[in-house]
Amino acid sequence: MKKKAARQTTTLLLSSVLLIQAGVPMNALAEPATISVDGLKTDWTNTPALATSPQAGWQGFDLGDVYLQNDARNLYFYVDANNVPNWGDNGQYINIALQINEQDSGVATNPLGYPFNFSQTDKKPQYHILLRVDGDTSVKEAALYEAGKSTPLANLSNLNGASFAIDRTKGFEGKIPLSLLGLSNEDTVRVLTVLSGNNATEHGAFDTIPSNAANKIADSWNVSATPSTQSVYSPAFTLSGVETVSQLEVTAVTPANQSEQVDIKSPITWTFNEPVSLDASNISLMNGETAVPFTAEASGSTVTVTPTEALGLNQTYTATLPADAVKGNLSNTTLPALTTSFKTITEIADPWKTQRYIEMLYVRADNDYTDWNLWTWSTGAKDGQVDPYKITEDGAIFRIPVGKDATNVGFVIRKGTDWAVKDGYGEDRYVKLGSDRVTKVVVESGKGTFHQVPTIQGPVFEDGAVTFFYRDKALYEAGQLDEIESVALKVNGTTYPMTYEAKNEWFRHTVKLPEGKHAYTFLVTKDGVTTEVKDPYFEASSVEYRRPNVKLAASVAPKALSYRENAVVQVKPTLPKGVKLRQLFIDARPLGGPAKLEVDPALNKQNNCSQGYRQTGQ
């Protein structure tokens, strides 16, 4: 087990730097056991570690060992995850830097621009494998980049034969086709693995493999001023058992021929079974008879044609690589002309139509919103600064993307970026998220409390009556509920007009019903047309009203308390089958508290404190 000890710089460690950099090559198995890319270590039990990290990193974040294998066509990797916490759907990630055949790429940065680099290594890496965790076992982001290139050789939308898996409690695992890396028999690979966070401007190296004093790790959450410099790779891994390539072949084309709904910013990529060289002089990209400007390059085993401007909507394009334009570096062979035709999307998708987010209206009495912004955290998407989405007559509207697992998002309102000026109420505040895709809040400058549009979860029973709510989801999300002229509740054959509450963006009506089951619908009038619909927030559109026999038993510990002492009230409800508590209250007035002190039904207990004017023992 690793110790969370600070890394010490000694002459012994300096010696280890030299030994590791000159490390003895480790040969791959010519015919390795079958690797199932599933994030588990099961297939790696007989494989020796290529490099180790016996010490935990910053804040106890902790990788372990790194392993490599290869078969005839693929390079496999596995990285231990000893302590990689669950940060929701935008978690921590690893960057595996690959240094090939002692060649120097001259590129010290990492593809995502995080504040860690490889400037102190003897040879700069040629490739980077990136893998980010989503929750516990989902892959948020995965890619293979050539150093210095912005277009990945493989990613989740275009795997190109690669595959990736994560179990954050066990490890990171993946498979990269050797053709993407241009690797063959006797080639060598050294690796340097960095664990980092989810803030590209601030998070440095949380942990590294190898663990070495020369591989610097972060000493704070924000290392933008002092990036984590990396120096030492693993020993070399030597490939064997790689299949011999005798003829250049195309293994994938993106977009595929005759594809439709292709993104207007999409590059055109051919992937081959070996590293290639390219003569780009006669390549063409055509829209009918019109030539489209582009750039073309070969990288490893891929050729990418990238339009220099966005393509047109609902247009057909044809990309052509002339005969003999691509040459295999291993087989020394070429191919006939290669062509792919595709049609672009008909309209540009609005990302806000699918993204979960908070829409915050910020209102200032002076109507001056210049340089005002939000600082956010716990979003599960992208924490940090959020600028206004738009400025309206009502105020500044901010849209804060949130992840699917986010529940409580923090924010502070500030002016500029130096924290010198904050809103009149400058404390941390939180938006508690419900089940809605869009959560709306209104914040007034200088006021600590803010209004949040409530989530609808179906009818509510209270004080012998049932309150029904109606909200059109699509119109609510678009801010167009005012297009509805009227809504009526229809229950038991009787129709009741509903009242629109603009602040809560819902139609509401309360009615007393007899005990029993009651189906209900809503009569919605829009553009003069009335449509009968079921409850969009409660699919059954039916309620059962009955008065259950609920028994409550309560106990208090301690039995007596003094000034400012705490007591715990434990409530034990006995409920009929199918009945759940929605709210539970204690009358705390004898202790100087409120008449209705709410108790969390999940805990069924509440702490109480005697007030200052109560006498000891009362």
C-alpha positions in Angstrom: 0.0 0.0 0.0 1.2 3.5 -0.8 2.0 6.0 1.9 0.7 9.5 1.5 4.1 10.9 2.2 5.7 13.9 0.6 8.2 13.1 -2.1 11.8 13.7 -0.9 14.7 14.9 -3.1 17.9 13.0 -2.3 21.0 11.9 -4.1 19.5 8.4 -4.1 16.5 9.7 -6.1 18.8 11.5 -8.5 20.5 8.2 -9.2 17.2 6.6 -9.8 16.4 9.2 -12.4 19.4 8.1 -14.4 18.6 4.5 -14.0 15.0 4.8 -15.1 15.8 6.9 -18.1 18.3 4.3 -19.3 16.1 1.4 -18.2 16.5 -2.1 -19.5 14.0 -2.8 -22.3 11.0 -5.0 -21.4 9.9 -7.3 -24.2 6.3 -7.8 -25.0 4.9 -11.3 -25.3 4.8 -12.5 -28.9 1.4 -14.0 -28.3 -0.1 -12.4 -25.2 -3.2 -13.7 -23.5 -6.4 -12.3 -25.0 -7.1 -8.9 -23.5 -10.7 -7.9 -22.9 -10.9 -4.2 -22.6 -13.3 -3.8 -19.6 -11.4 -1.8 -17.0 -10.6 -4.8 -14.9 -7.2 -6.2 -14.2 -8.1 -9.9 -14.7 -6.1 -10.3 -18.0 -3.0 -8.6 -16.6 -2.1 -10.9 -13.6 0.9 -12.5 -15.4 2.2 -9.2 -16.9 5.0 -7.4 -15.1 4.5 -3.7 -14.4 6.4 -1.5 -16.8 6.7 1.3 -14.2 5.4 1.9 -10.7 4.3 4.7 -8.4 4.7 3.6 -4.8 3.8 7.0 -3.3 0.4 8.6 -3.4 0.2 12.0 -5.2 -1.3 15.3 -4.2 -4.3 15.2 -1.8 -3.9 11.4 -1.7 -4.9 11.0 -5.4 -3.3 7.8 -6.4 -2.4 5.8 -9.5 -0.5 2.6 -9.1 1.4 0.7 -11.8 1.3 0.9 -15.6 1.4 -2.2 -17.9 1.8 -2.7 -21.7 1.2 -5.6 -24.0 0.9 -6.0 -27.7 -0.4 -8.6 -30.1 -0.1 -8.7 -33.9 -2.2 -5.6 -34.5 -2.8 -3.7 -31.2 -1.0 -2.1 -28.3 -2.8 -2.6 -24.9 -2.4 -0.6 -21.7 -3.6 -0.8 -18.2 -3.1 1.8 -15.4 -4.0 1.1 -11.8 -6.5 3.4 -10.1 -5.8 3.2 -6.4 -7.6 6.4 -5.4 -9.4 8.2 -8.1 -12.6 9.7 -6.5 -16.0 10.1 -8.1 -16.3 13.7 -9.3 -19.6 13.1 -11.2 -19.8 13.0 -14.9 -16.7 15.2 -15.5 -14.1 13.4 -13.5 -10.3 13.1 -13.4 -8.4 11.9 -16.4 -5.1 10.3 -17.3 -2.6 11.4 -20.0 -0.3 8.6 -21.1 2.6 10.2 -23.0 4.2 7.8 -25.5 7.9 8.3 -26.4 8.7 6.1 -29.5 12.1 4.8 -30.6 14.0 7.6 -28.8 12.8 10.1 -31.3 12.1 13.7 -30.2 8.8 15.3 -31.2 9.9 18.7 -29.9 6.4 19.2 -28.4 6.4 19.5 -24.6 2.7 20.4 -24.1 -0.3 18.1 -23.6 -3.3 18.1 -26.0 -5.8 19.6 -23.6 -3.6 22.5 -22.5 -3.6 21.6 -18.8 -0.8 23.1 -16.7 1.6 20.2 -16.8 4.2 19.5 -19.5 7.0 17.3 -20.5 9.7 20.0 -21.0 12.3 18.2 -18.9 12.2 14.8 -20.6 15.2 13.8 -22.6 13.0 13.2 -25.7 9.6 14.8 -26.0 6.6 12.4 -26.6 5.2 11.6 -30.0 1.7 10.6 -28.9 -0.8 11.1 -26.0 -3.6 8.7 -24.8 -6.3 10.5 -22.9 -9.0 8.8 -20.8 -11.5 10.6 -18.5 -13.9 9.0 -16.1 -17.6 9.7 -15.8 -18.9 8.6 -12.4 -17.6 5.2 -11.6 -17.3 3.1 -14.8 -18.3 5.3 -17.7 -15.9 6.9 -20.2 -16.5 10.6 -20.4 -13.6 11.3 -22.9 -11.1 9.2 -24.7 -8.7 10.0 -27.5 -5.3 9.4 -29.1 -3.4 12.5 -30.2 -0.2 13.0 -32.1 1.9 15.5 -30.3 1.2 19.1 -31.5 -1.9 18.1 -33.5 -5.4 19.3 -32.6 -7.3 16.6 -34.5 -7.3 13.3 -32.7 -6.3 10.1 -34.4 -9.1 8.3 -32.5 -11.8 9.5 -30.1 -15.2 8.3 -28.9 -16.9 9.6 -32.0 -14.3 8.0 -34.3 -12.6 5.1 -32.6 -10.6 4.0 -35.6 -10.3 0.5 -34.1 -9.3 1.7 -30.6 -11.3 0.8 -27.5 -11.3 2.1 -23.9 -12.8 1.2 -20.5 -12.6 2.5 -16.9 -13.4 1.3 -13.5 -12.3 4.2 -11.2 -11.9 1.8 -8.3 -9.6 -0.5 -10.3 -8.1 1.0 -13.4 -8.0 2.5 -16.9 -7.6 0.2 -19.8 -7.4 0.5 -23.6 -6.4 -0.8 -27.0 -4.7 1.2 -29.7 -4.2 -0.2 -33.2 -0.4 -0.3 -33.9 -1.1 1.2 -37.4 -2.3 4.4 -35.7 1.1 4.6 -33.9 3.2 3.4 -36.8 4.7 0.6 -34.7 6.3 -2.6 -35.8 8.6 -5.3 -34.5 11.6 -4.1 -32.4 10.1 -0.7 -32.0 10.3 0.7 -28.4 7.8 2.6 -26.3 8.5 4.5 -23.1 5.5 5.9 -21.2 4.9 8.7 -18.6 1.4 8.7 -17.1 -0.1 11.8 -15.5 -3.3 11.9 -13.4 -5.0 15.3 -13.5 -8.4 17.0 -12.8 -11.2 18.7 -14.8 -10.1 22.3 -14.8 -7.9 22.9 -17.8 -6.6 26.3 -16.6 -5.7 25.3 -13.1 -5.3 21.5 -12.4 -1.8 20.1 -12.8 -0.3 16.7 -12.2 -2.1 15.0 -9.2 0.0 11.9 -9.5 2.5 10.3 -12.0 3.9 7.0 -13.1 6.8 6.6 -12.7 6.8 8.1 -9.2 9.9 10.2 -9.1 11.1 13.5 -7.6 11.8 14.8 -11.0 8.2 14.2 -12.1 6.6 17.2 -10.3 3.2 17.0 -8.8 0.8 19.8 -7.9 1.0 21.5 -4.5 -2.3 23.3 -4.8 -5.6 23.3 -6.8 -4.3 26.0 -9.1 -0.8 25.6 -10.6 -1.4 27.8 -13.6 1.6 30.0 -12.5 3.9 27.0 -11.9 3.0 24.1 -14.2 3.9 20.6 -13.2 7.0 19.7 -15.2 7.6 16.0 -16.1 11.1 14.5 -16.7 11.2 10.7 -16.3 9.6 8.0 -18.5 9.2 4.3 -17.8 11.8 1.8 -19.0 11.4 0.9 -22.7 8.8 -1.7 -23.9 9.9 -3.5 -27.1 7.3 -4.9 -29.5 7.4 -8.3 -31.0 4.9 -10.6 -32.8 3.6 -7.7 -34.9 2.1 -8.9 -38.2 4.0 -8.0 -41.4 2.1 -5.7 -43.8 2.5 -6.6 -47.5 -0.2 -4.4 -49.0 -1.6 -1.0 -48.1 -5.3 -1.2 -47.2 -8.0 1.2 -46.1 -9.5 0.2 -42.8 -12.0 3.0 -42.2 -13.3 6.2 -43.9 -15.1 9.0 -42.0 -17.6 10.1 -43.2 -18.4 6.8 -44.9 -19.4 7.0 -48.5 -23.1 8.1 -49.0 -23.3 9.3 -45.4 -26.0 11.8 -44.5 -26.4 14.4 -41.7 -22.6 15.0 -41.5 -21.5 17.9 -39.3 -20.5 21.0 -41.3 -17.2 21.2 -39.4 -16.3 17.5 -39.8 -12.9 16.6 -41.3 -12.6 13.7 -43.8 -10.4 10.9 -42.6 -9.0 7.8 -44.2 -7.4 5.2 -41.9 -4.9 2.6 -43.2 -3.4 -0.6 -42.0 0.1 0.9 -41.7 1.8 4.3 -41.4 1.6 6.3 -44.6 3.2 9.1 -46.6 1.1 11.6 -48.6 1.4 13.5 -51.8 -1.3 16.2 -51.3 -0.8 18.0 -54.6 -3.8 16.6 -56.4 -6.3 15.9 -53.6 -9.7 17.5 -54.2 -12.8 18.4 -52.2 -15.8 19.4 -54.4 -19.3 20.7 -53.9 -20.7 19.9 -57.3 -18.4 21.8 -59.7 -17.1 24.1 -57.0 -13.8 23.4 -55.4 -13.7 23.7 -51.6 -10.5 25.0 -49.9 -8.9 22.6 -47.4 -5.7 21.4 -45.8 -4.5 17.8 -46.0 -2.0 15.9 -43.9 -0.8 12.4 -43.0 -0.3 11.5 -39.4 0.6 7.9 -38.5 -1.8 5.7 -40.4 -4.4 8.4 -41.1 -4.9 11.0 -43.8 -7.1 13.9 -42.9 -8.6 16.4 -45.2 -9.9 19.4 -43.2 -12.1 22.2 -44.8 -10.7 25.6 -44.0 -14.2 27.0 -43.6 -17.5 25.5 -42.4 -19.3 23.5 -45.1 -22.8 24.5 -46.3 -26.0 23.1 -44.8 -27.8 20.3 -46.8 -25.0 20.1 -49.4 -23.3 17.1 -51.0 -19.5 17.0 -51.0 -17.0 14.6 -52.6 -13.4 14.1 -51.4 -10.9 12.3 -53.5 -7.4 11.0 -52.9 -5.8 10.4 -56.4 -4.2 7.1 -57.3 -0.8 6.7 -55.7 -1.3 9.8 -53.5 -1.0 7.6 -50.4 2.0 5.3 -49.9 2.5 2.6 -47.2 5.7 3.2 -45.2 6.0 -0.5 -44.4 4.7 -2.3 -47.5 6.0 0.4 -50.0 2.7 0.0 -51.9 0.0 2.4 -53.1 -3.7 2.3 -53.9 -6.1 3.4 -56.7 -8.0 6.6 -56.3 -10.1 6.8 -53.1 -13.4 8.7 -53.0 -16.1 9.4 -50.4 -19.3 11.4 -50.9 -21.5 12.7 -48.1 -24.4 15.1 -47.4 -24.3 17.6 -44.6 -26.8 18.3 -41.9 -29.9 20.3 -42.8 -29.8 22.6 -39.7 -27.3 23.4 -36.9 -28.4 21.7 -33.7 -28.9 23.9 -30.6 -26.8 22.3 -27.8 -29.1 23.9 -25.2 -32.0 21.7 -26.4 -30.3 18.6 -25.0 -28.0 20.0 -22.3 -29.1 20.0 -18.7 -28.6 23.5 -17.3 -29.5 26.2 -14.8 -30.9 29.4 -16.2 -30.3 32.3 -13.8 -31.8 35.7 -14.2 -29.6 38.3 -12.4 -31.3 41.6 -11.7 -29.5 44.8 -10.8 -31.2 48.0 -9.8 -28.7 50.0 -11.9 -29.1 47.8 -15.0 -25.3 47.8 -15.4 -24.1 44.3 -16.2 -20.7 45.2 -17.7 -18.1 42.6 -16.7 -20.4 40.8 -14.2 -20.1 37.0 -14.3 -20.6 33.9 -12.2 -18.0 31.6 -10.5 -19.5 28.1 -10.2 -18.5 24.8 -8.7 -20.0 21.2 -8.3 -21.6 21.5 -11.7 -20.6 18.1 -12.9 -19.8 19.7 -16.2 -17.5 22.7 -16.4 -16.7 24.6 -13.2 -15.4 28.1 -13.1 -16.4 31.4 -14.8 -19.7 31.7 -16.6 -20.4 34.8 -18.6 -23.9 36.1 -19.5 -25.7 34.1 -22.1 -27.6 37.3 -23.0 -28.6 40.7 -21.6 -32.3 41.5 -21.6 -34.6 44.3 -20.3 -35.2 42.1 -17.3 -31.6 41.5 -16.4 -28.6 39.3 -17.3 -29.4 35.7 -18.1 -26.7 33.1 -17.3 -26.8 29.5 -18.5 -24.8 27.1 -16.4 -24.3 23.6 -17.9 -24.7 20.9 -15.3 -24.0 17.1 -15.4 -26.6 14.4 -15.1 -25.4 13.6 -11.6 -25.2 17.1 -10.3 -27.5 17.9 -7.3 -26.3 21.1 -5.6 -24.4 23.7 -7.6 -22.5 26.5 -5.9 -22.1 30.0 -7.3 -20.8 33.5 -6.4 -21.6 36.6 -8.4 -18.6 38.9 -9.1 -17.4 41.7 -11.4 -14.3 41.0 -13.4 -11.9 38.2 -12.6 -9.7 39.6 -9.8 -12.4 39.1 -7.0 -12.0 42.7 -6.0 -15.7 43.4 -6.5 -18.6 41.0 -5.7 -22.3 41.3 -5.6 -23.8 43.1 -2.6 -24.4 39.6 -1.2 -21.1 38.0 -1.9 -21.3 34.8 0.0 -21.4 31.3 -1.4 -24.9 30.1 -2.5 -26.3 26.9 -3.9 -29.0 25.9 -6.4 -30.6 22.6 -5.5 -31.4 20.7 -8.7 -34.6 18.7 -9.2 -35.7 16.4 -12.0 -36.2 19.2 -14.6 -33.7 19.4 -17.4 -33.8 23.2 -17.0 -33.8 24.8 -13.5 -34.7 28.4 -13.4 -33.7 30.9 -10.7 -34.0 34.6 -10.2 -31.3 36.4 -8.2 -31.7 40.0 -7.1 -28.5 42.0 -6.4 -27.7 42.4 -2.7 -30.2 39.8 -1.6 -29.1 36.5 -0.1 -32.3 34.6 -0.8 -33.4 34.0 -4.4 -36.4 32.5 -6.1 -36.2 29.1 -7.7 -39.0 27.9 -10.0 -40.3 24.8 -8.3 -40.2 21.3 -9.9 -43.5 19.6 -10.5 -43.7 16.0 -9.3 -47.4 15.4 -9.7 -50.5 16.4 -7.6 -49.9 17.3 -3.9 -52.3 16.2 -1.1 -52.6 18.7 1.8 -55.2 19.6 4.4 -57.9 17.4 2.9 -57.5 18.7 -0.7 -55.5 18.0 -3.8 -53.5 20.6 -5.7 -52.9 20.0 -9.4 -50.2 21.6 -11.5 -49.8 21.9 -15.3 -46.7 23.0 -17.2 -45.9 22.4 -20.9 -42.2 21.2 -20.7 -41.1 22.4 -24.1 -42.7 25.8 -23.7 -41.3 26.1 -20.2 -37.8 25.4 -21.3 -38.1 27.8 -24.2 -39.6 30.6 -21.9 -42.8 30.6 -24.0 -45.5 29.5 -21.5 -47.3 32.8 -22.3 -48.4 31.2 -25.6 -50.9 29.1 -23.7 -54.2 31.0 -23.5 -55.8 28.9 -20.7 -55.8 25.6 -18.9 -58.6 23.7 -17.2 -58.4 20.7 -14.9 -60.9 17.9 -15.8 -61.5 15.4 -13.0 -64.5 13.1 -12.4 -66.2 14.8 -15.4 -66.0 18.2 -13.8 -63.9 21.0 -15.3 -62.1 23.6 -13.2 -60.3 26.7 -14.6 -56.7 26.8 -13.5 -54.8 29.9 -12.4 -51.5 30.8 -14.0 -48.7 31.8 -11.6 -46.1 33.6 -13.6 -43.5 33.5 -10.8 -43.6 29.7 -10.6 -44.4 29.2 -14.3 -47.3 26.8 -13.8 -51.0 26.6 -13.9 -52.5 25.6 -10.5 -55.8 24.6 -9.0 -56.8 23.0 -5.7 -59.9 20.9 -5.3 -61.4 18.7 -2.5 -62.1 15.1 -3.7 -63.8 12.2 -2.0 -61.7 9.2 -1.1 -61.0 6.9 -4.0 -59.2 6.8 -7.3 -59.5 9.8 -9.7 -58.3 10.0 -13.3 -57.7 13.5 -14.5 -56.6 15.4 -17.6 -55.9 19.0 -18.6 -57.7 21.0 -21.3 -55.0 23.2 -22.8 -56.0 26.1 -25.2 -53.4 27.5 -27.5 -54.0 29.5 -30.7 -57.7 29.1 -30.2 -57.5 25.3 -30.2 -58.2 23.3 -27.1 -56.4 19.9 -26.6 -57.0 17.4 -23.9 -53.7 16.0 -22.5 -52.5 13.9 -19.7 -50.2 15.1 -16.9 -46.7 15.5 -18.5 -45.0 15.2 -15.1 -47.1 12.3 -13.8 -47.6 9.7 -16.5 -50.4 7.8 -14.8 -52.6 11.0 -14.7 -54.5 9.4 -11.9 -54.5 9.9 -8.1 -55.8 7.9 -5.2 -57.0 9.9 -2.3 -57.4 8.1 1.0 -56.8 8.8 4.7 -54.2 6.3 5.8 -53.9 5.2 9.4 -50.5 6.5 10.3 -49.0 5.8 13.7 -46.1 7.8 15.1 -43.9 7.1 18.1 -41.3 9.5 19.3 -38.4 9.5 21.7 -36.1 12.3 22.9 -32.5 12.0 24.1 -31.5 13.3 26.5 -34.7 13.6 28.5 -33.7 17.0 29.9 -31.5 19.7 28.5 -30.0 23.0 29.6 -29.4 26.3 28.0 -28.1 25.9 24.4 -27.8 22.1 24.7 -29.0 19.8 21.9 -31.5 17.0 22.0 -32.3 14.5 19.2 -35.9 13.7 18.6 -36.4 10.3 16.9 -39.7 9.6 15.2 -40.7 6.1 14.3 -43.7 6.1 11.8 -45.8 3.0 11.2 -47.3 3.3 7.7 -49.8 1.2 5.8 -48.6 -0.6 2.6 -48.0 1.7 -0.3 -48.0 4.9 1.8 -44.9 7.1 2.0 -44.3 10.2 4.1 -44.0 13.4 2.0 -43.5 15.8 5.0 -43.0 15.3 8.7 -43.1 18.1 11.3 -42.4 18.5 15.0 -44.1 21.2 17.2 -41.0 22.7 18.7 -42.7 25.6 20.5 -42.1 24.1 24.0 -38.4 24.5 23.2 -38.8 27.9 21.8 -38.8 26.7 18.3 -41.3 26.9 15.4 -44.7 25.3 15.4 -43.7 23.3 12.3 -40.1 22.1 12.5 -39.5 20.0 9.4 -38.0 16.5 9.8 -36.2 14.7 6.9 -38.4 11.7 6.2 -35.3 9.8 5.1 -33.7 10.2 8.6 -36.8 10.5 10.8 -34.9 12.5 13.4 -34.2 16.1 14.2 -31.7 18.0 16.3 -33.2 20.7 18.6 -31.5 23.4 20.6 -33.0 25.0 23.7 -33.4 28.8 23.3 -31.6 31.4 25.5 -34.7 32.3 27.5 -35.5 28.7 28.6 -34.5 27.9 32.1 -32.1 25.1 32.8 -33.9 21.8 33.3 -37.1 23.0 31.6 
